[in-house]
Amino acid sequence: MSDGYKTIREPAQDELEEKKSRFIAQLCPVQTEEQAVEFINSVKAQNRKARHNVYAYILRKDNISRYSDDGEPQGTGGVPVLETLKGAGLTDVCCVVTRYFGGILLGTGGLARAYSGSCKLAVNAAQIMEICRCSKFEIACDYDLYGKLTRLLPEYGAKTLGEDFAENVKLTVIVKSELAEAFRDEVVDASNGRADIDETVDLYEDFA
């Protein structure tokens, strides 16, 4: 399993105009091919009068990537969009670039630049999430240890998911996988072995 990946938090959009042609790029987070196809079809339905709806998507599961030039000369639409997504390091994302033709031919180079450029603008407009491989710790301790243990959290960049104050204190925190072993050891040392620790590994969480 990889140590992490980048995706987008929510849909994003931007556009550019090149020689009177409009290139409208829309991004959407997706996790399956079915979701990607549904998004592509929804964009096409919203832009029935457009000349082209070029698309590309990348999925983390099974390392899938697909693209379509949708009637543009081969290699001038889908590939530049796909390469722009790859260059940004994104996965689990779909981009559809809708072109409204302005009456002036752009040539293959101009088309490729317009499609990749509009996609890049949409990527820049998107809110990027960095998802990391993590360990989730459930820590139970006496009240007198609460302050000592919580002071350790910033040192390890831990994210607190919950606190329960009952007969004892129960903390639920997430730590990046590369720091998990050191964090566990320090909790044991700081509590002199009095804290109960339950660890769940390989949980992904947004640390952006």
CYANA upper distance limits for C-alpha pairs under 8 A (distance plus 0.5 A):
  2 SER  CA    133 ARG  CA      8.01
  3 ASP  CA    132 CYS  CA      6.47
  3 ASP  CA    133 ARG  CA      5.63
  3 ASP  CA    177 SER  CA      8.47
  4 GLY  CA    130 GLU  CA      7.73
  4 GLY  CA    131 ILE  CA      5.85
  4 GLY  CA    132 CYS  CA      4.71
  4 GLY  CA    133 ARG  CA      6.15
  4 GLY  CA    204 TYR  CA      8.35
  5 TYR  CA     89 GLY  CA      8.23
  5 TYR  CA     90 LEU  CA      7.79
  5 TYR  CA     91 THR  CA      7.62
  5 TYR  CA    130 GLU  CA      6.49
  5 TYR  CA    131 ILE  CA      5.81
  5 TYR  CA    132 CYS  CA      7.16
  6 LYS  CA     89 GLY  CA      6.85
  6 LYS  CA     90 LEU  CA      5.56
  6 LYS  CA     91 THR  CA      6.71
  6 LYS  CA    128 ILE  CA      7.25
  6 LYS  CA    129 MET  CA      6.09
  6 LYS  CA    130 GLU  CA      5.11
  6 LYS  CA    131 ILE  CA      6.49
  7 THR  CA     29 PRO  CA      7.61
  7 THR  CA     90 LEU  CA      5.55
  7 THR  CA     91 THR  CA      5.86
  7 THR  CA     92 ASP  CA      6.55
  7 THR  CA     93 VAL  CA      7.05
  7 THR  CA    128 ILE  CA      6.31
  7 THR  CA    129 MET  CA      5.82
  7 THR  CA    130 GLU  CA      7.21
  7 THR  CA    131 ILE  CA      8.24
  8 ILE  CA     28 CYS  CA      8.04
  8 ILE  CA     29 PRO  CA      6.37
  8 ILE  CA     90 LEU  CA      8.17
  8 ILE  CA     93 VAL  CA      7.58
  8 ILE  CA    126 ALA  CA      6.91
  8 ILE  CA    127 GLN  CA      6.13
  8 ILE  CA    128 ILE  CA      5.03
  8 ILE  CA    129 MET  CA      5.94
  9 ARG  CA     29 PRO  CA      7.39
  9 ARG  CA    126 ALA  CA      8.15
  9 ARG  CA    127 GLN  CA      6.19
  9 ARG  CA    128 ILE  CA      6.63
  9 ARG  CA    129 MET  CA      6.41
 10 GLU  CA     28 CYS  CA      6.97
 10 GLU  CA     29 PRO  CA      6.72
 10 GLU  CA    126 ALA  CA      7.89
 10 GLU  CA    127 GLN  CA      7.51
 11 PRO  CA     26 GLN  CA      7.74
 11 PRO  CA     27 LEU  CA      5.84
 11 PRO  CA     28 CYS  CA      4.91
 11 PRO  CA     29 PRO  CA      7.00
 11 PRO  CA    126 ALA  CA      7.67
 12 ALA  CA     26 GLN  CA      6.40
 12 ALA  CA     27 LEU  CA      5.63
 12 ALA  CA     28 CYS  CA      7.23
 12 ALA  CA    122 ALA  CA      6.54
 12 ALA  CA    123 VAL  CA      8.00
 12 ALA  CA    125 ALA  CA      6.77
 12 ALA  CA    126 ALA  CA      5.63
 12 ALA  CA    127 GLN  CA      8.46
 13 GLN  CA     24 ILE  CA      7.84
 13 GLN  CA     25 ALA  CA      6.10
 13 GLN  CA     26 GLN  CA      4.96
 13 GLN  CA     27 LEU  CA      6.66
 13 GLN  CA    121 LEU  CA      8.45
 13 GLN  CA    122 ALA  CA      5.43
 13 GLN  CA    125 ALA  CA      7.35
 13 GLN  CA    126 ALA  CA      8.12
 14 ASP  CA     24 ILE  CA      6.59
 14 ASP  CA     25 ALA  CA      6.04
 14 ASP  CA     26 GLN  CA      7.33
 14 ASP  CA    118 SER  CA      7.23
 14 ASP  CA    119 CYS  CA      8.28
 14 ASP  CA    121 LEU  CA      6.29
 14 ASP  CA    122 ALA  CA      5.23
 14 ASP  CA    125 ALA  CA      7.54
 15 GLU  CA     22 ARG  CA      7.57
 15 GLU  CA     23 PHE  CA      5.94
 15 GLU  CA     24 ILE  CA      4.79
 15 GLU  CA     25 ALA  CA      6.19
 15 GLU  CA    118 SER  CA      5.84
 15 GLU  CA    121 LEU  CA      7.41
 15 GLU  CA    122 ALA  CA      7.80
 16 LEU  CA     22 ARG  CA      6.52
 16 LEU  CA     23 PHE  CA      5.93
 16 LEU  CA     24 ILE  CA      7.24
 16 LEU  CA    114 ALA  CA      8.08
 16 LEU  CA    117 GLY  CA      8.21
 16 LEU  CA    118 SER  CA      6.25
 17 GLU  CA     21 SER  CA      6.03
 17 GLU  CA     22 ARG  CA      5.07
 17 GLU  CA     23 PHE  CA      6.65
 18 GLU  CA     22 ARG  CA      7.08
 18 GLU  CA     23 PHE  CA      8.30
 18 GLU  CA    114 ALA  CA      7.44
 19 LYS  CA    102 GLY  CA      7.18
 19 LYS  CA    104 ILE  CA      6.79
 19 LYS  CA    106 LEU  CA      8.02
 20 LYS  CA    101 PHE  CA      7.81
 20 LYS  CA    102 GLY  CA      4.88
 20 LYS  CA    103 GLY  CA      7.71
 20 LYS  CA    104 ILE  CA      7.73
 21 SER  CA     99 ARG  CA      7.21
 21 SER  CA    100 TYR  CA      6.03
 21 SER  CA    101 PHE  CA      5.16
 21 SER  CA    102 GLY  CA      4.54
 21 SER  CA    103 GLY  CA      7.83
 21 SER  CA    104 ILE  CA      8.11
 22 ARG  CA     98 THR  CA      8.25
 22 ARG  CA     99 ARG  CA      6.02
 22 ARG  CA    100 TYR  CA      5.60
 22 ARG  CA    101 PHE  CA      7.27
 22 ARG  CA    102 GLY  CA      7.74
 23 PHE  CA     97 VAL  CA      6.67
 23 PHE  CA     98 THR  CA      6.08
 23 PHE  CA     99 ARG  CA      5.14
 23 PHE  CA    100 TYR  CA      7.21
 23 PHE  CA    114 ALA  CA      7.53
 23 PHE  CA    115 TYR  CA      7.39
 23 PHE  CA    118 SER  CA      6.74
 24 ILE  CA     97 VAL  CA      5.78
 24 ILE  CA     98 THR  CA      5.50
 24 ILE  CA     99 ARG  CA      6.97
 24 ILE  CA    118 SER  CA      7.17
 25 ALA  CA     95 CYS  CA      7.18
 25 ALA  CA     96 VAL  CA      6.21
 25 ALA  CA     97 VAL  CA      4.67
 25 ALA  CA     98 THR  CA      6.89
 25 ALA  CA    118 SER  CA      6.14
 25 ALA  CA    119 CYS  CA      5.92
 25 ALA  CA    121 LEU  CA      8.38
 25 ALA  CA    122 ALA  CA      6.50
 26 GLN  CA     95 CYS  CA      6.02
 26 GLN  CA     96 VAL  CA      5.83
 26 GLN  CA     97 VAL  CA      6.78
 26 GLN  CA    119 CYS  CA      8.19
 26 GLN  CA    122 ALA  CA      7.08
 27 LEU  CA     93 VAL  CA      7.41
 27 LEU  CA     94 CYS  CA      6.16
 27 LEU  CA     95 CYS  CA      4.96
 27 LEU  CA     96 VAL  CA      7.16
 27 LEU  CA    122 ALA  CA      7.21
 27 LEU  CA    123 VAL  CA      8.00
 27 LEU  CA    126 ALA  CA      8.42
 28 CYS  CA     39 PHE  CA      7.92
 28 CYS  CA     93 VAL  CA      6.27
 28 CYS  CA     94 CYS  CA      5.86
 28 CYS  CA     95 CYS  CA      7.05
 29 PRO  CA     92 ASP  CA      6.38
 29 PRO  CA     93 VAL  CA      5.04
 29 PRO  CA     94 CYS  CA      6.90
 30 VAL  CA     35 GLN  CA      6.17
 30 VAL  CA     36 ALA  CA      6.36
 30 VAL  CA     59 LEU  CA      8.06
 30 VAL  CA     92 ASP  CA      5.58
 30 VAL  CA     93 VAL  CA      5.71
 30 VAL  CA     94 CYS  CA      7.01
 31 GLN  CA     35 GLN  CA      7.22
 31 GLN  CA     36 ALA  CA      8.22
 31 GLN  CA     59 LEU  CA      6.70
 31 GLN  CA     60 ARG  CA      8.01
 31 GLN  CA     61 LYS  CA      8.11
 31 GLN  CA     92 ASP  CA      5.66
 31 GLN  CA     93 VAL  CA      7.98
 32 THR  CA     36 ALA  CA      6.91
 32 THR  CA     59 LEU  CA      7.31
 32 THR  CA     61 LYS  CA      8.27
 32 THR  CA     92 ASP  CA      8.33
 33 GLU  CA     37 VAL  CA      6.57
 33 GLU  CA     59 LEU  CA      8.22
 34 GLU  CA     38 GLU  CA      6.60
 35 GLN  CA     39 PHE  CA      6.72
 36 ALA  CA     40 ILE  CA      6.71
 36 ALA  CA     57 TYR  CA      7.51
 36 ALA  CA     93 VAL  CA      8.42
 36 ALA  CA     94 CYS  CA      6.54
 37 VAL  CA     41 ASN  CA      6.58
 38 GLU  CA     42 SER  CA      6.66
 39 PHE  CA     43 VAL  CA      6.80
 39 PHE  CA     94 CYS  CA      8.36
 40 ILE  CA     44 LYS  CA      6.78
 40 ILE  CA     55 TYR  CA      7.80
 40 ILE  CA     96 VAL  CA      6.97
 41 ASN  CA     45 ALA  CA      6.60
 42 SER  CA     46 GLN  CA      6.80
 43 VAL  CA     47 ASN  CA      6.77
 43 VAL  CA     53 ASN  CA      8.39
 43 VAL  CA     96 VAL  CA      7.79
 44 LYS  CA     48 ARG  CA      6.43
 44 LYS  CA     53 ASN  CA      6.99
 47 ASN  CA     98 THR  CA      7.97
 49 LYS  CA    100 TYR  CA      8.35
 50 ALA  CA     98 THR  CA      7.15
 50 ALA  CA     99 ARG  CA      6.45
 50 ALA  CA    100 TYR  CA      5.44
 50 ALA  CA    101 PHE  CA      7.90
 51 ARG  CA     98 THR  CA      8.31
 51 ARG  CA     99 ARG  CA      6.47
 51 ARG  CA    100 TYR  CA      6.20
 51 ARG  CA    101 PHE  CA      6.70
 52 HIS  CA     70 ASP  CA      6.32
 52 HIS  CA     71 GLY  CA      7.16
 52 HIS  CA     72 GLU  CA      7.78
 52 HIS  CA     98 THR  CA      6.28
 52 HIS  CA     99 ARG  CA      5.72
 52 HIS  CA    100 TYR  CA      7.74
 53 ASN  CA     69 ASP  CA      8.36
 53 ASN  CA     70 ASP  CA      6.53
 53 ASN  CA     96 VAL  CA      6.77
 53 ASN  CA     97 VAL  CA      6.10
 53 ASN  CA     98 THR  CA      4.89
 53 ASN  CA     99 ARG  CA      6.88
 54 VAL  CA     67 TYR  CA      8.20
 54 VAL  CA     68 SER  CA      6.21
 54 VAL  CA     69 ASP  CA      5.63
 54 VAL  CA     70 ASP  CA      5.81
 54 VAL  CA     77 GLY  CA      6.47
 54 VAL  CA     78 GLY  CA      6.29
 54 VAL  CA     96 VAL  CA      6.12
 54 VAL  CA     97 VAL  CA      5.65
 54 VAL  CA     98 THR  CA      6.83
 54 VAL  CA     99 ARG  CA      8.44
 55 TYR  CA     67 TYR  CA      5.98
 55 TYR  CA     68 SER  CA      5.96
 55 TYR  CA     69 ASP  CA      7.57
 55 TYR  CA     70 ASP  CA      8.38
 55 TYR  CA     77 GLY  CA      8.21
 55 TYR  CA     78 GLY  CA      6.08
 55 TYR  CA     81 VAL  CA      7.58
 55 TYR  CA     82 LEU  CA      8.48
 55 TYR  CA     94 CYS  CA      7.84
 55 TYR  CA     95 CYS  CA      6.03
 55 TYR  CA     96 VAL  CA      4.74
 55 TYR  CA     97 VAL  CA      6.60
 56 ALA  CA     65 SER  CA      7.82
 56 ALA  CA     66 ARG  CA      6.04
 56 ALA  CA     67 TYR  CA      4.54
 56 ALA  CA     68 SER  CA      7.03
 56 ALA  CA     78 GLY  CA      6.25
 56 ALA  CA     79 VAL  CA      8.10
 56 ALA  CA     81 VAL  CA      6.66
 56 ALA  CA     82 LEU  CA      5.73
 56 ALA  CA     94 CYS  CA      6.38
 56 ALA  CA     95 CYS  CA      6.00
 56 ALA  CA     96 VAL  CA      7.18
 57 TYR  CA     65 SER  CA      6.09
 57 TYR  CA     66 ARG  CA      6.01
 57 TYR  CA     67 TYR  CA      7.00
 57 TYR  CA     82 LEU  CA      7.29
 57 TYR  CA     91 THR  CA      8.46
 57 TYR  CA     92 ASP  CA      7.98
 57 TYR  CA     93 VAL  CA      6.18
 57 TYR  CA     94 CYS  CA      4.59
 57 TYR  CA     95 CYS  CA      6.67
 58 ILE  CA     63 ASN  CA      7.94
 58 ILE  CA     64 ILE  CA      6.31
 58 ILE  CA     65 SER  CA      4.88
 58 ILE  CA     66 ARG  CA      7.27
 58 ILE  CA     82 LEU  CA      8.32
 58 ILE  CA     85 LEU  CA      8.43
 58 ILE  CA     90 LEU  CA      8.17
 58 ILE  CA     91 THR  CA      5.67
 58 ILE  CA     92 ASP  CA      6.06
 58 ILE  CA     93 VAL  CA      6.19
 58 ILE  CA     94 CYS  CA      7.07
 59 LEU  CA     63 ASN  CA      6.29
 59 LEU  CA     64 ILE  CA      5.55
 59 LEU  CA     65 SER  CA      6.74
 59 LEU  CA     91 THR  CA      6.03
 59 LEU  CA     92 ASP  CA      4.92
 59 LEU  CA     93 VAL  CA      7.27
 60 ARG  CA     64 ILE  CA      7.26
 60 ARG  CA     91 THR  CA      6.35
 60 ARG  CA     92 ASP  CA      6.28
 66 ARG  CA     82 LEU  CA      8.43
 67 TYR  CA     78 GLY  CA      5.40
 67 TYR  CA     79 VAL  CA      7.15
 67 TYR  CA     82 LEU  CA      7.28
 68 SER  CA     77 GLY  CA      7.73
 68 SER  CA     78 GLY  CA      5.30
 68 SER  CA     79 VAL  CA      8.29
 69 ASP  CA     73 PRO  CA      7.57
 69 ASP  CA     74 GLN  CA      6.87
 69 ASP  CA     75 GLY  CA      7.41
 69 ASP  CA     76 THR  CA      7.38
 69 ASP  CA     77 GLY  CA      5.34
 69 ASP  CA     78 GLY  CA      5.24
 69 ASP  CA     79 VAL  CA      8.26
 70 ASP  CA     77 GLY  CA      8.46
 72 GLU  CA     76 THR  CA      7.10
 72 GLU  CA     77 GLY  CA      7.03
 73 PRO  CA     77 GLY  CA      8.20
 73 PRO  CA    108 THR  CA      7.60
 75 GLY  CA     79 VAL  CA      6.04
 75 GLY  CA     80 PRO  CA      7.87
 75 GLY  CA    112 ALA  CA      8.24
 76 THR  CA     80 PRO  CA      7.07
 76 THR  CA    108 THR  CA      6.40
 76 THR  CA    109 GLY  CA      7.84
 76 THR  CA    111 LEU  CA      6.26
 76 THR  CA    112 ALA  CA      5.05
 76 THR  CA    115 TYR  CA      8.20
 77 GLY  CA     81 VAL  CA      6.88
 77 GLY  CA    111 LEU  CA      7.41
 77 GLY  CA    112 ALA  CA      6.33
 77 GLY  CA    115 TYR  CA      6.28
 77 GLY  CA    116 SER  CA      8.23
 78 GLY  CA     82 LEU  CA      6.56
 79 VAL  CA     83 GLU  CA      6.49
 80 PRO  CA     84 THR  CA      6.60
 80 PRO  CA    112 ALA  CA      6.36
 80 PRO  CA    113 ARG  CA      8.14
 80 PRO  CA    115 TYR  CA      6.94
 80 PRO  CA    116 SER  CA      5.51
 81 VAL  CA     85 LEU  CA      6.91
 81 VAL  CA     95 CYS  CA      7.90
 81 VAL  CA    115 TYR  CA      6.65
 81 VAL  CA    116 SER  CA      5.52
 81 VAL  CA    119 CYS  CA      6.58
 82 LEU  CA     86 LYS  CA      6.76
 83 GLU  CA     87 GLY  CA      6.39
 83 GLU  CA    116 SER  CA      8.41
 84 THR  CA     88 ALA  CA      6.79
 84 THR  CA    116 SER  CA      6.50
 84 THR  CA    119 CYS  CA      7.32
 84 THR  CA    120 LYS  CA      6.91
 85 LEU  CA     89 GLY  CA      6.98
 85 LEU  CA     90 LEU  CA      6.17
 85 LEU  CA     91 THR  CA      8.22
 85 LEU  CA    119 CYS  CA      8.29
 85 LEU  CA    120 LYS  CA      8.39
 85 LEU  CA    123 VAL  CA      8.31
 86 LYS  CA     90 LEU  CA      6.44
 86 LYS  CA     91 THR  CA      8.24
 88 ALA  CA    123 VAL  CA      8.23
 95 CYS  CA    119 CYS  CA      7.71
 97 VAL  CA    115 TYR  CA      7.33
 97 VAL  CA    118 SER  CA      7.93
 97 VAL  CA    119 CYS  CA      7.59
106 LEU  CA    110 GLY  CA      5.42
106 LEU  CA    111 LEU  CA      6.28
107 GLY  CA    111 LEU  CA      6.62
108 THR  CA    112 ALA  CA      6.72
109 GLY  CA    113 ARG  CA      6.72
110 GLY  CA    114 ALA  CA      6.60
111 LEU  CA    115 TYR  CA      6.63
112 ALA  CA    116 SER  CA      6.57
113 ARG  CA    117 GLY  CA      6.15
114 ALA  CA    118 SER  CA      6.52
115 TYR  CA    119 CYS  CA      6.75
116 SER  CA    120 LYS  CA      6.60
117 GLY  CA    121 LEU  CA      6.81
118 SER  CA    122 ALA  CA      6.93
119 CYS  CA    123 VAL  CA      6.73
120 LYS  CA    124 ASN  CA      6.63
121 LEU  CA    125 ALA  CA      6.75
122 ALA  CA    126 ALA  CA      6.72
128 ILE  CA    208 ALA  CA      8.23
129 MET  CA    206 ASP  CA      6.60
129 MET  CA    207 PHE  CA      7.98
129 MET  CA    208 ALA  CA      6.12
130 GLU  CA    206 ASP  CA      6.11
130 GLU  CA    207 PHE  CA      6.48
130 GLU  CA    208 ALA  CA      5.78
131 ILE  CA    204 TYR  CA      6.38
131 ILE  CA    205 GLU  CA      5.83
131 ILE  CA    206 ASP  CA      5.18
131 ILE  CA    207 PHE  CA      6.87
131 ILE  CA    208 ALA  CA      8.19
132 CYS  CA    176 LYS  CA      7.08
132 CYS  CA    177 SER  CA      8.39
132 CYS  CA    204 TYR  CA      5.90
132 CYS  CA    205 GLU  CA      6.37
132 CYS  CA    206 ASP  CA      7.25
132 CYS  CA    207 PHE  CA      7.49
133 ARG  CA    176 LYS  CA      6.60
133 ARG  CA    177 SER  CA      6.12
133 ARG  CA    201 VAL  CA      8.44
133 ARG  CA    202 ASP  CA      5.85
133 ARG  CA    203 LEU  CA      6.29
133 ARG  CA    204 TYR  CA      5.43
133 ARG  CA    205 GLU  CA      7.67
134 CYS  CA    174 ILE  CA      6.91
134 CYS  CA    175 VAL  CA      6.02
134 CYS  CA    176 LYS  CA      4.80
134 CYS  CA    177 SER  CA      4.94
134 CYS  CA    180 ALA  CA      8.15
134 CYS  CA    201 VAL  CA      6.63
134 CYS  CA    202 ASP  CA      5.90
134 CYS  CA    203 LEU  CA      5.52
134 CYS  CA    204 TYR  CA      6.22
134 CYS  CA    205 GLU  CA      7.44
135 SER  CA    174 ILE  CA      6.16
135 SER  CA    175 VAL  CA      5.96
135 SER  CA    176 LYS  CA      6.81
135 SER  CA    177 SER  CA      6.16
135 SER  CA    180 ALA  CA      6.75
135 SER  CA    199 GLU  CA      6.93
135 SER  CA    200 THR  CA      6.00
135 SER  CA    201 VAL  CA      4.77
135 SER  CA    202 ASP  CA      6.58
135 SER  CA    203 LEU  CA      6.54
136 LYS  CA    172 THR  CA      7.54
136 LYS  CA    173 VAL  CA      6.25
136 LYS  CA    174 ILE  CA      4.94
136 LYS  CA    175 VAL  CA      7.06
136 LYS  CA    199 GLU  CA      6.12
136 LYS  CA    200 THR  CA      5.55
136 LYS  CA    201 VAL  CA      6.82
136 LYS  CA    203 LEU  CA      7.46
137 PHE  CA    171 LEU  CA      8.26
137 PHE  CA    172 THR  CA      6.16
137 PHE  CA    173 VAL  CA      5.83
137 PHE  CA    174 ILE  CA      6.69
137 PHE  CA    175 VAL  CA      8.39
137 PHE  CA    197 ILE  CA      7.07
137 PHE  CA    198 ASP  CA      6.13
137 PHE  CA    199 GLU  CA      5.12
137 PHE  CA    200 THR  CA      7.03
138 GLU  CA    170 LYS  CA      7.37
138 GLU  CA    171 LEU  CA      6.27
138 GLU  CA    172 THR  CA      5.18
138 GLU  CA    173 VAL  CA      7.28
138 GLU  CA    197 ILE  CA      6.25
138 GLU  CA    198 ASP  CA      5.53
138 GLU  CA    199 GLU  CA      6.94
139 ILE  CA    170 LYS  CA      5.99
139 ILE  CA    171 LEU  CA      5.54
139 ILE  CA    172 THR  CA      6.89
139 ILE  CA    195 ALA  CA      7.06
139 ILE  CA    196 ASP  CA      6.13
139 ILE  CA    197 ILE  CA      5.19
139 ILE  CA    198 ASP  CA      7.03
140 ALA  CA    168 ASN  CA      7.30
140 ALA  CA    169 VAL  CA      6.10
140 ALA  CA    170 LYS  CA      4.87
140 ALA  CA    171 LEU  CA      6.93
140 ALA  CA    195 ALA  CA      6.19
140 ALA  CA    196 ASP  CA      5.58
140 ALA  CA    197 ILE  CA      7.14
141 CYS  CA    145 LEU  CA      6.86
141 CYS  CA    146 TYR  CA      7.47
141 CYS  CA    168 ASN  CA      6.45
141 CYS  CA    169 VAL  CA      5.89
141 CYS  CA    170 LYS  CA      7.07
141 CYS  CA    194 ARG  CA      7.39
141 CYS  CA    195 ALA  CA      5.21
141 CYS  CA    196 ASP  CA      7.01
142 ASP  CA    146 TYR  CA      7.39
142 ASP  CA    168 ASN  CA      5.63
142 ASP  CA    169 VAL  CA      6.54
142 ASP  CA    195 ALA  CA      8.10
143 TYR  CA    168 ASN  CA      6.63
143 TYR  CA    169 VAL  CA      6.53
145 LEU  CA    149 LEU  CA      6.65
145 LEU  CA    191 SER  CA      7.12
146 TYR  CA    150 THR  CA      6.63
146 TYR  CA    169 VAL  CA      7.52
147 GLY  CA    151 ARG  CA      6.74
148 LYS  CA    152 LEU  CA      7.51
148 LYS  CA    190 ALA  CA      7.71
149 LEU  CA    153 LEU  CA      7.68
149 LEU  CA    187 VAL  CA      7.16
149 LEU  CA    190 ALA  CA      7.58
149 LEU  CA    191 SER  CA      8.23
151 ARG  CA    155 GLU  CA      8.41
152 LEU  CA    156 TYR  CA      7.47
152 LEU  CA    187 VAL  CA      8.48
153 LEU  CA    157 GLY  CA      6.68
153 LEU  CA    158 ALA  CA      5.57
153 LEU  CA    159 LYS  CA      8.13
154 PRO  CA    158 ALA  CA      6.60
156 TYR  CA    175 VAL  CA      7.40
156 TYR  CA    179 LEU  CA      7.24
156 TYR  CA    183 PHE  CA      7.39
157 GLY  CA    175 VAL  CA      7.24
157 GLY  CA    176 LYS  CA      8.39
158 ALA  CA    173 VAL  CA      6.74
158 ALA  CA    174 ILE  CA      6.01
158 ALA  CA    175 VAL  CA      5.28
158 ALA  CA    176 LYS  CA      8.09
159 LYS  CA    173 VAL  CA      5.94
159 LYS  CA    174 ILE  CA      5.67
159 LYS  CA    175 VAL  CA      7.19
160 THR  CA    171 LEU  CA      7.98
160 THR  CA    172 THR  CA      6.52
160 THR  CA    173 VAL  CA      4.86
160 THR  CA    174 ILE  CA      7.03
161 LEU  CA    171 LEU  CA      8.34
161 LEU  CA    172 THR  CA      5.84
161 LEU  CA    173 VAL  CA      5.92
161 LEU  CA    174 ILE  CA      7.78
162 GLY  CA    171 LEU  CA      6.44
162 GLY  CA    172 THR  CA      5.55
162 GLY  CA    173 VAL  CA      7.63
163 GLU  CA    169 VAL  CA      7.72
163 GLU  CA    170 LYS  CA      6.20
163 GLU  CA    171 LEU  CA      5.23
163 GLU  CA    172 THR  CA      6.90
164 ASP  CA    169 VAL  CA      6.26
164 ASP  CA    170 LYS  CA      5.49
164 ASP  CA    171 LEU  CA      7.08
165 PHE  CA    169 VAL  CA      5.32
165 PHE  CA    170 LYS  CA      7.09
175 VAL  CA    179 LEU  CA      7.06
175 VAL  CA    180 ALA  CA      6.36
175 VAL  CA    183 PHE  CA      8.42
176 LYS  CA    180 ALA  CA      6.73
177 SER  CA    181 GLU  CA      8.34
177 SER  CA    201 VAL  CA      8.14
177 SER  CA    202 ASP  CA      8.12
179 LEU  CA    183 PHE  CA      6.56
180 ALA  CA    184 ARG  CA      6.65
181 GLU  CA    185 ASP  CA      6.76
182 ALA  CA    186 GLU  CA      6.70
183 PHE  CA    187 VAL  CA      6.73
184 ARG  CA    188 VAL  CA      6.78
184 ARG  CA    197 ILE  CA      8.39
185 ASP  CA    189 ASP  CA      6.70
186 GLU  CA    190 ALA  CA      6.35
187 VAL  CA    191 SER  CA      6.55
187 VAL  CA    193 GLY  CA      8.46
187 VAL  CA    195 ALA  CA      7.94
188 VAL  CA    192 ASN  CA      6.32
188 VAL  CA    193 GLY  CA      5.26
188 VAL  CA    194 ARG  CA      7.80
188 VAL  CA    195 ALA  CA      7.19
189 ASP  CA    193 GLY  CA      6.86
191 SER  CA    195 ALA  CA      6.32
